[in-house]
Amino acid sequence: MDLGLKGRRALVLGASRGLGRAIAAALAAEGAALALASRNRDALTALAAELSARHGVSAHAMVADVADQTRMKVLAEEAVLRLGGIDILVLNHGGPPIGPAVELSVDALQEQFARMVVAPIQLAMRLLPGMRDRRWGRILTVGSSGMIQPLPNMVLSNTLRGAIVGWNKTLANEVAAEGVTCNILAPGAIETDRLRETAGFEANRKGTTIEDVLAKRAATIPAGRLGRPEEFGAVAAFLASDHAAYITGSIVRVDGGLIRCT
Ligand SMILES: NC(=O)c1ccc[n+]([C@@H]2O[C@H](COP(=O)([O-])OP(=O)(O)OC[C@H]3O[C@@H](n4cnc5c(N)ncnc54)[C@H](OP(=O)(O)O)[C@@H]3O)[C@@H](O)[C@H]2O)c1
């Protein structure tokens, strides 16, 4: 199936590793031009070279940290300058510190609010006018299964991603008639550095190994295994495509059945 992404221009945040990288690779394979952003310049530069050599697309590395509000403000303009406009925005970043609600620090809550809520929304607000003018746009946010079924020891993630759910749905309804869709991808347990980090936290608390925690997690997933990043990237590319023009305001699960509710 041709996803119709040839010539579309995407800014992917958190693109150097894990789910963001998989999304960037899936979009490049469909012919989209890319602005790749995160903190690690070397990793982004190598990825840009790899994707452009493999798929013949234009790909640019852009250093940006969601903790740096000033940098985030100029990232949108820089991406537009490089690619001539942004049609697809992928909002993604690292996961917040892990811990239970009874140990939540207000300082951490405020710090992560700026990174996980303010920074992505600020970026979207800067790129939305161009999408509305062109009457075509895709805003994809990488979220978590915790948006539907809160996860233990993930109070920051569960709390702040709830704000993103509300923002995404509100915006989606306002721009739905203008050809701009806004959707959230909710990963369950996909094999990335972050998954190992969360498994490491649990392993420490239980006095066991990361491998043991991951094997037990996989056994609780109806699919019987962890997810692969490329499976996640493929769903993102579909949601970015013309074929997904009638899907908006949704939280799309990529979880092998991990979330138990309907
Ligand atoms: N993997 C899963 O199963 C899973 C499940 C639920 C939720 N999630 C959530 O999905 C998101 C992506 O997860 P992942 O598994 O791909 O994580 P990951 O493997 O740790 O990758 C995180 C990505 O975000 C970038 N990043 C980290 N801190 C950043 C910052 N301050 N500013 C800009 N970019 C930053 C990293 O690049 P640099 O280091 O180069 O900055 C990297 O590209 C996270 O929010 C995670 O909590 C993942």
The ligand as a Gaussian input file, in Angstrom:
#p B3LYP/6-31G(d) Opt

LIG

0 1
 N        9.277000       1.642000      25.090000
 C        8.101000       1.451000      25.667000
 O        7.600000       0.318000      25.737000
 C        7.334000       2.609000      26.228000
 C        6.167000       2.320000      26.973000
 C        5.427000       3.375000      27.478000
 C        5.817000       4.681000      27.256000
 N        6.970000       4.931000      26.530000
 C        7.329000       6.339000      26.340000
 O        7.591000       6.600000      24.985000
 C        8.604000       7.619000      24.874000
 C        9.758000       7.105000      24.017000
 O       10.194000       5.917000      24.612000
 P       11.441000       5.064000      24.111000
 O       11.183000       3.713000      24.608000
 O       11.714000       5.298000      22.686000
 O       12.583000       5.734000      24.986000
 P       14.193000       5.759000      24.750000
 O       14.604000       4.515000      24.085000
 O       14.740000       6.109000      26.084000
 O       14.407000       6.980000      23.727000
 C       14.067000       8.273000      24.143000
 C       14.314000       9.251000      23.002000
 O       14.000000      10.561000      23.479000
 C       15.150000      11.390000      23.380000
 N       15.226000      12.268000      24.527000
 C       15.461000      11.923000      25.810000
 N       15.474000      13.013000      26.595000
 C       15.251000      14.068000      25.773000
 C       15.184000      15.457000      25.971000
 N       15.345000      15.988000      27.188000
 N       14.944000      16.269000      24.913000
 C       14.789000      15.751000      23.665000
 N       14.850000      14.442000      23.406000
 C       15.087000      13.599000      24.452000
 C       16.333000      10.433000      23.330000
 O       17.420000      10.993000      22.584000
 P       18.681000      11.764000      23.204000
 O       19.203000      10.935000      24.318000
 O       19.553000      11.881000      22.015000
 O       18.155000      13.108000      23.646000
 C       15.753000       9.278000      22.530000
 O       15.804000       9.554000      21.166000
 C        9.018000       7.942000      26.310000
 O        8.309000       9.055000      26.755000
 C        8.614000       6.695000      27.073000
 O        8.381000       6.947000      28.442000
 C        7.724000       3.933000      26.030000

